[in-house]
Amino acid sequence: MAHASLALLRSHLLFFCLVAACSTDDPAPTDTGDPSDKAGEDAAGDRADDPVGSGKPKDAGGSGTTQRDAGAKIDSGSAKPLDASQGSAAPDAGSARGGPTGDAGPGTADATAPAASTFPTISDPLAKGPYTAKTVESAGPNKNYTIYQPSELGKDGVKHPVLTWGNGGSTMPSWYPMLPHLATHGFVVVAANTVPSIGAEEALGKDMLAGLDWILQENGRAGSDYAGKLDPTRIAPFGYSMGGLATFTIVGDPRWVTTVHISGGNMGDGVRRVDKMHVPAMFLCGENDIAGPQCETDFAALTTQSVFYGTMMGEDHLGILTGDWADRIRGTVTAWMRWKLMDDATFKARFAGPDCALCKDSNYTVKKKNFD
């Protein structure tokens, strides 16, 4: 990611925070991503470059201001290395397909569906997985999606879990090395090229669903590259910042097995979106994240929902884009998705139990509800 691109992103975000003052009427920001920066198979799993070196811009996090993909410090500074301990455990009954069934359109979960074929085992979710990542551009409805997938779809009879991704403001899918990394682990990631504007999380959520519906239709279409190679019972939405909010807007869809929200907390009455959560979820927010107060409010509003909430110590809102935290988030999300969508019990111990690996990792402060 180029210095100029990140600087322009910061200027967009600071403008939104200081001038727009949380308005929902602002036009969509211009895409500032470098179109030549395609995080394809060679980039998948490699550590994201730090575009700003060790510079530490003024911290914009930590206040009660609602989040708007605002820049804060970039360098993770003294953050400690990731605790790579995995542990092992018996297969987790809680990772079975969750949520109600019924007619929810293409890919509705079928509680009687057989389990997916076994995926190759791994020991380190931060390392590149056993597949080669392939990036398909200009795909899906209106050619407005980027697909990250294994180049060897359906190898050895596996049916691939499907993830639908929502971008943060002023960013495109190519800004997130995590997406092709997940493809190396056997996931098919449908990423809308939508650059969300302020308050446009509901529209982004609809785009996330449209891309998912399209690829599940392709799974059932004879002659499609995806025909019979995807598992419509193993699906999850996830997103960052505005994309995390967009994930909340569609959280009630009965097809989900899990949901993941990175630095995205609901604002105002939006907190009631958590009432529709019906499957285990993971929240990740920075200690100094501008979204932090809203992440806390969302967690406090939960009643019966099952949630793992990791506060990223010393980090702010841009951790997913740069430095050590981009690596940690990539590894944590990969471990979570493998556990929940591939029944990979190797990583249960990273999250479950009072002595979970992340519970003991000084880079995180962990809270849970209805989880263990």
C-alpha positions as CSV (number, residue, x, y, z in Angstrom):
1,M,0.0,0.0,0.0
2,A,1.6,3.3,-1.1
3,H,2.3,6.1,1.3
4,A,0.2,8.5,-0.8
5,S,-2.8,6.1,-0.8
6,L,-2.7,5.8,3.0
7,A,-2.3,9.6,3.4
8,L,-5.3,10.2,1.2
9,L,-7.3,7.7,3.1
10,R,-6.5,9.5,6.4
11,S,-7.5,12.8,4.8
12,H,-10.8,11.3,3.8
13,L,-11.5,9.9,7.2
14,L,-10.4,13.0,9.1
15,F,-12.7,15.0,6.9
16,F,-15.6,12.7,7.6
17,C,-15.0,12.8,11.4
18,L,-14.5,16.6,11.7
19,V,-16.7,18.0,9.0
20,A,-19.4,15.5,8.3
21,A,-20.0,15.0,12.0
22,C,-21.7,11.7,11.5
23,S,-24.0,12.8,8.7
24,T,-25.5,10.1,6.7
25,D,-25.8,12.2,3.5
26,D,-22.2,12.4,2.4
27,P,-21.3,11.1,-1.1
28,A,-19.2,8.0,-1.4
29,P,-15.5,8.7,-1.1
30,T,-13.3,8.2,-4.1
31,D,-11.5,4.8,-4.2
32,T,-7.9,5.5,-3.1
33,G,-6.6,2.0,-3.5
34,D,-3.8,1.3,-6.0
35,P,-5.5,-0.7,-8.8
36,S,-2.2,-2.4,-9.5
37,D,-1.9,-3.7,-6.0
38,K,-3.7,-7.0,-6.3
39,A,-3.2,-9.2,-3.3
40,G,-3.1,-12.4,-5.3
41,E,-1.6,-15.8,-4.8
42,D,2.0,-14.5,-4.3
43,A,0.8,-12.0,-1.6
44,A,-1.5,-14.4,0.1
45,G,-0.2,-15.2,3.6
46,D,2.7,-12.8,3.4
47,R,3.1,-10.1,6.0
48,A,1.5,-6.8,5.0
49,D,4.0,-4.0,4.4
50,D,4.0,-1.1,6.9
51,P,3.4,1.8,4.5
52,V,4.5,4.4,7.0
53,G,7.4,2.8,8.8
54,S,7.6,3.7,12.4
55,G,5.8,7.1,12.2
56,K,3.0,7.6,14.7
57,P,0.4,10.2,13.7
58,K,-1.7,11.8,16.3
59,D,-4.0,9.3,18.0
60,A,-7.6,9.9,17.0
61,G,-9.0,7.0,19.0
62,G,-10.1,6.7,22.6
63,S,-12.8,9.3,22.7
64,G,-16.6,8.8,22.7
65,T,-16.8,10.0,19.1
66,T,-18.6,7.6,16.8
67,Q,-16.3,5.7,14.5
68,R,-15.9,6.8,10.9
69,D,-12.9,4.8,9.7
70,A,-10.8,7.6,11.2
71,G,-7.0,7.5,11.3
72,A,-5.1,7.3,14.5
73,K,-1.6,6.0,15.2
74,I,-0.4,3.4,12.6
75,D,2.7,1.8,14.1
76,S,1.8,-0.9,16.6
77,G,4.9,0.1,18.5
78,S,5.5,-2.1,21.5
79,A,2.8,-4.7,20.8
80,K,4.1,-8.1,21.7
81,P,4.4,-11.0,19.2
82,L,1.4,-13.2,18.6
83,D,1.0,-16.1,20.9
84,A,1.1,-19.0,18.4
85,S,0.0,-21.7,20.9
86,Q,-2.8,-23.7,19.5
87,G,-3.8,-26.5,21.8
88,S,-6.1,-29.3,20.8
89,A,-9.5,-30.4,21.8
90,A,-12.2,-32.8,21.0
91,P,-14.6,-31.8,18.1
92,D,-16.8,-28.9,19.2
93,A,-20.5,-29.5,19.2
94,G,-21.0,-25.8,19.1
95,S,-19.5,-25.5,15.7
96,A,-22.3,-27.4,14.0
97,R,-24.5,-25.4,11.6
98,G,-26.4,-22.8,13.6
99,G,-29.5,-20.7,13.3
100,P,-33.0,-21.4,12.1
101,T,-33.8,-23.0,8.8
102,G,-36.4,-22.2,6.2
103,D,-36.6,-20.6,2.8
104,A,-34.0,-17.8,2.9
105,G,-33.2,-17.9,-0.8
106,P,-30.2,-19.5,-2.4
107,G,-28.0,-21.6,-0.1
108,T,-30.4,-21.9,2.8
109,A,-28.8,-24.1,5.5
110,D,-30.1,-27.7,5.6
111,A,-29.7,-29.2,9.1
112,T,-29.7,-32.7,7.5
113,A,-26.8,-31.9,5.1
114,P,-23.8,-34.2,5.4
115,A,-20.6,-32.8,6.8
116,A,-18.1,-31.4,4.3
117,S,-15.1,-33.4,3.3
118,T,-12.1,-33.0,5.4
119,F,-9.7,-30.1,4.6
120,P,-6.0,-30.5,5.0
121,T,-4.8,-29.8,8.6
122,I,-2.6,-27.0,9.5
123,S,-0.8,-25.8,12.7
124,D,-0.3,-22.1,12.1
125,P,-3.3,-20.0,10.8
126,L,-1.0,-17.1,10.1
127,A,1.0,-19.1,7.6
128,K,-0.1,-19.5,4.0
129,G,-2.5,-22.4,3.8
130,P,-2.4,-25.6,1.7
131,Y,-4.1,-24.1,-1.4
132,T,-3.0,-21.6,-4.0
133,A,-5.0,-18.4,-4.0
134,K,-6.7,-17.1,-7.1
135,T,-8.2,-13.7,-7.6
136,V,-11.2,-13.2,-9.9
137,E,-11.9,-9.6,-10.7
138,S,-15.0,-8.0,-12.1
139,A,-17.2,-10.9,-11.1
140,G,-20.7,-11.2,-9.8
141,P,-23.7,-8.9,-10.1
142,N,-22.8,-5.8,-12.3
143,K,-19.2,-7.2,-12.3
144,N,-18.9,-5.3,-9.0
145,Y,-17.2,-8.1,-7.0
146,T,-13.7,-9.5,-6.4
147,I,-13.6,-13.2,-5.6
148,Y,-10.7,-14.8,-3.7
149,Q,-10.7,-18.5,-4.0
150,P,-8.5,-21.6,-4.1
151,S,-7.3,-22.2,-7.7
152,E,-8.0,-25.9,-7.1
153,L,-11.7,-25.7,-6.4
154,G,-13.2,-29.0,-5.2
155,K,-9.9,-30.8,-4.9
156,D,-10.2,-34.2,-3.2
157,G,-14.0,-33.7,-3.1
158,V,-14.0,-30.8,-0.6
159,K,-16.9,-28.3,-0.7
160,H,-15.6,-24.9,0.2
161,P,-17.1,-22.6,2.9
162,V,-18.2,-19.2,1.6
163,L,-17.4,-15.8,3.2
164,T,-19.0,-12.5,2.2
165,W,-16.8,-9.4,3.0
166,G,-17.6,-5.8,3.7
167,N,-15.0,-3.1,3.2
168,G,-14.1,-0.2,5.5
169,G,-14.7,3.3,4.3
170,S,-12.5,4.6,1.5
171,T,-11.0,1.1,0.9
172,M,-11.3,-1.7,-1.7
173,P,-10.9,-5.4,-1.3
174,S,-7.3,-5.2,-2.6
175,W,-6.3,-3.4,0.6
176,Y,-6.8,-6.5,2.7
177,P,-4.2,-9.3,2.4
178,M,-6.4,-11.3,4.8
179,L,-8.8,-12.0,2.0
180,P,-6.5,-14.0,-0.4
181,H,-4.9,-15.5,2.7
182,L,-8.2,-17.1,3.6
183,A,-8.4,-18.5,0.1
184,T,-5.2,-20.3,0.7
185,H,-7.0,-22.1,3.6
186,G,-9.8,-23.2,1.4
187,F,-12.4,-20.5,1.8
188,V,-14.1,-18.7,-1.1
189,V,-14.4,-15.0,-0.3
190,V,-16.9,-12.8,-2.1
191,A,-15.9,-9.2,-1.7
192,A,-18.1,-6.3,-2.9
193,N,-16.0,-3.6,-4.6
194,T,-18.4,-1.1,-2.9
195,V,-16.5,1.9,-1.2
196,P,-19.0,2.6,1.5
197,S,-19.9,6.2,2.4
198,I,-20.9,7.5,5.8
199,G,-24.1,5.9,7.1
200,A,-24.3,3.5,4.1
201,E,-23.9,0.3,6.1
202,E,-27.4,-1.0,5.1
203,A,-26.6,-0.6,1.4
204,L,-23.3,-2.3,1.9
205,G,-25.0,-5.1,3.7
206,K,-27.4,-5.6,0.7
207,D,-24.4,-5.7,-1.6
208,M,-22.8,-8.4,0.6
209,L,-26.0,-10.5,0.3
210,A,-26.3,-9.9,-3.4
211,G,-22.7,-11.3,-4.0
212,L,-23.4,-14.2,-1.8
213,D,-26.7,-15.1,-3.5
214,W,-25.0,-14.9,-6.9
215,I,-22.2,-17.3,-6.0
216,L,-24.6,-19.8,-4.4
217,Q,-26.7,-19.7,-7.6
218,E,-23.5,-20.4,-9.5
219,N,-22.9,-23.3,-7.2
220,G,-26.2,-24.8,-8.5
221,R,-25.7,-23.9,-12.2
222,A,-24.5,-26.6,-14.5
223,G,-21.3,-25.5,-16.3
224,S,-20.3,-22.9,-13.7
225,D,-16.8,-22.9,-12.4
226,Y,-18.4,-23.3,-8.9
227,A,-20.9,-26.0,-9.7
228,G,-21.2,-28.3,-6.8
229,K,-17.9,-27.1,-5.2
230,L,-19.3,-24.8,-2.5
231,D,-21.0,-25.7,0.8
232,P,-24.2,-23.7,1.2
233,T,-24.5,-24.8,4.8
234,R,-21.1,-23.2,5.8
235,I,-21.4,-19.5,5.3
236,A,-20.4,-16.4,7.2
237,P,-20.3,-12.6,6.7
238,F,-17.5,-10.5,8.1
239,G,-16.3,-7.0,7.7
240,Y,-14.2,-4.1,9.0
241,S,-15.4,-0.7,10.3
242,M,-18.3,0.2,8.0
243,G,-18.2,-3.4,6.8
244,G,-18.5,-4.6,10.4
245,L,-21.6,-2.4,10.7
246,A,-22.9,-3.8,7.4
247,T,-22.5,-7.3,8.9
248,F,-24.7,-6.2,11.8
249,T,-27.4,-5.1,9.3
250,I,-27.7,-8.6,7.9
251,V,-26.9,-10.6,11.1
252,G,-30.4,-12.1,11.2
253,D,-30.0,-14.1,8.0
254,P,-30.7,-17.7,8.9
255,R,-27.9,-19.1,6.7
256,W,-25.0,-17.9,8.9
257,V,-22.9,-20.2,10.9
258,T,-21.0,-17.3,12.5
259,T,-20.4,-13.6,12.1
260,V,-17.2,-11.5,12.6
261,H,-17.1,-7.8,13.3
262,I,-13.7,-6.0,13.2
263,S,-13.6,-2.4,14.6
264,G,-17.3,-1.9,13.8
265,G,-19.7,-1.0,16.6
266,N,-23.3,0.2,16.2
267,M,-24.2,3.8,16.9
268,G,-27.3,5.0,18.7
269,D,-30.4,2.9,18.2
270,G,-28.4,0.7,15.9
271,V,-27.3,-1.3,18.9
272,R,-30.6,-3.1,18.7
273,R,-29.2,-4.9,15.7
274,V,-27.5,-7.3,18.1
275,D,-31.0,-8.6,19.1
276,K,-31.1,-10.5,15.7
277,M,-27.8,-12.3,16.3
278,H,-28.5,-16.1,16.4
279,V,-25.1,-17.7,15.9
280,P,-21.7,-17.4,17.7
281,A,-19.9,-14.2,16.8
282,M,-16.5,-12.6,17.2
283,F,-15.9,-8.9,17.9
284,L,-12.4,-7.5,17.6
285,C,-11.8,-3.8,18.5
286,G,-8.8,-1.8,19.4
287,E,-8.1,-0.5,22.9
288,N,-7.8,3.0,21.4
289,D,-10.3,2.4,18.6
290,I,-12.6,5.2,17.6
291,A,-15.2,2.4,17.4
292,G,-14.3,1.2,20.9
293,P,-17.2,2.8,22.9
294,Q,-19.7,1.3,20.4
295,C,-18.1,-2.1,20.5
296,E,-18.5,-2.0,24.3
297,T,-22.2,-0.9,24.0
298,D,-22.9,-3.7,21.6
299,F,-21.3,-6.3,23.9
300,A,-23.3,-4.9,26.9
301,A,-26.5,-5.1,25.0
302,L,-26.2,-8.8,24.4
303,T,-28.5,-11.1,26.3
304,T,-28.6,-14.7,25.1
305,Q,-26.2,-14.3,22.1
306,S,-22.9,-16.1,22.1
307,V,-19.9,-13.8,21.6
308,F,-16.1,-13.8,21.9
309,Y,-14.9,-10.2,22.3
310,G,-11.2,-9.5,21.9
311,T,-9.9,-6.0,22.7
312,M,-6.6,-5.5,20.8
313,M,-4.3,-3.8,23.4
314,G,-2.5,-0.7,22.4
315,E,-4.2,-0.7,19.0
316,D,-6.5,1.8,17.3
317,H,-8.9,1.7,14.3
318,L,-6.4,1.0,11.5
319,G,-4.8,-2.1,12.9
320,I,-6.2,-4.4,10.2
321,L,-4.4,-2.4,7.5
322,T,-0.8,-2.1,8.8
323,G,1.9,-3.6,10.9
324,D,1.8,-6.4,13.4
325,W,-1.9,-6.1,14.1
326,A,-2.7,-6.8,10.4
327,D,-0.9,-10.1,10.9
328,R,-2.5,-10.9,14.3
329,I,-6.0,-10.2,13.0
330,R,-5.4,-12.3,9.9
331,G,-4.3,-15.2,12.0
332,T,-7.1,-14.8,14.5
333,V,-9.8,-14.6,11.9
334,T,-8.4,-17.6,10.0
335,A,-8.3,-19.7,13.1
336,W,-11.9,-18.7,14.0
337,M,-13.3,-19.4,10.5
338,R,-11.5,-22.8,10.4
339,W,-13.0,-23.7,13.7
340,K,-16.5,-22.6,13.0
341,L,-16.8,-23.4,9.3
342,M,-14.4,-26.4,8.8
343,D,-14.9,-28.0,12.2
344,D,-11.2,-27.7,12.8
345,A,-11.1,-28.4,16.5
346,T,-7.3,-27.7,16.5
347,F,-8.2,-24.0,17.1
348,K,-11.0,-24.4,19.7
349,A,-8.5,-23.9,22.5
350,R,-7.5,-20.5,21.1
351,F,-10.9,-19.2,22.0
352,A,-12.8,-21.6,24.3
353,G,-12.4,-22.1,28.0
354,P,-11.2,-19.8,30.8
355,D,-7.6,-20.6,29.8
356,C,-7.9,-20.0,26.1
357,A,-4.8,-19.1,24.2
358,L,-6.0,-15.6,23.4
359,C,-7.2,-15.2,27.1
360,K,-3.5,-15.6,28.1
361,D,-2.1,-13.5,25.2
362,S,-1.0,-10.1,26.5
363,N,-1.9,-8.5,23.2
364,Y,-5.6,-9.1,23.9
365,T,-8.1,-8.5,26.7
366,V,-10.9,-11.1,26.3
367,K,-14.5,-11.0,27.4
368,K,-17.2,-13.6,26.5
369,K,-20.9,-14.0,26.8
370,N,-22.8,-17.3,26.6
371,F,-19.7,-18.7,25.0
372,D,-18.0,-21.4,27.1
